[in-house]
Amino acid sequence: MAKPQDLCHPYAVFAQEGSITDVKLDLLQGTLDLMVLQTLSTLGTLHGYGIARRIEQMSGDEILLNQGTIYASLVRLQQRGWISAEWGTSENNRKAKYYAITESGRKHMAKDAAHWQRLSSVMGRVLAMPTERDL
């Protein structure tokens, strides 16, 4: 049986009040992959750095991704056939690998997103239950 710490991405950190702390945001396994797929689905082809910055921006800078974390996700997604990769030239004229979501990736993303939305809804209901003190 997996331990809770085994289900998290260890290199995503939580930013609190604009400063980075040692407290890490526990991203459940698969969450970052879904964020990457959604980003590519929404914005189209991007390089790894662009994907990471967009996820950080959309999180309100609550998630800060290091290079190793985003590239591990990209390799995993590419191995599963959910994204494709091609070499190109970046905005600042450097060689960069660009990633795009595949049809298989879109199908997986739709299933995964539905799962996370359902789970989020359930958690919202459970956390909204009145406590013993409120009764």
C-alpha positions, 0 to 999 in steps of 0.5 A: 500500500502506498504511503501518502508521501509516495503519492506526492510530487516532492519538488512542488513547493507552496508559496505563502504571502509572496515568499517561498517557504519550506512547506511543500504543497502536496500535489497528489500523484497525477495532478501535475500530469493533468495540469500539463495536459490541460495547459497544452490543450488550452494553449497549444504547443509549448516548451517545458519552461512555458508550461511550468510558468503557465501552471505557476501563473494559473495557481496564483503562484501557489505552486512553484515548479522546478525544472526536474519536476516538470520534465519528469512529468513531460517524459512520463506523458510522452512515454504514455503517448499522451503528448508528442514532442518536437525540437524547435527554436524558442522566443529567445532563439534557443533550441527547445523541445516543444510539446503538444497533446495527442488525441489519446492525451485528450481522451485521458485528460477528459476522464481524469478531469471528470474524476478530479471534479467529482472528487473535488465536489465530494470533498467540498460537501464533506468539508461543508458539513457542520461540526459538532460545535456548530450544532 
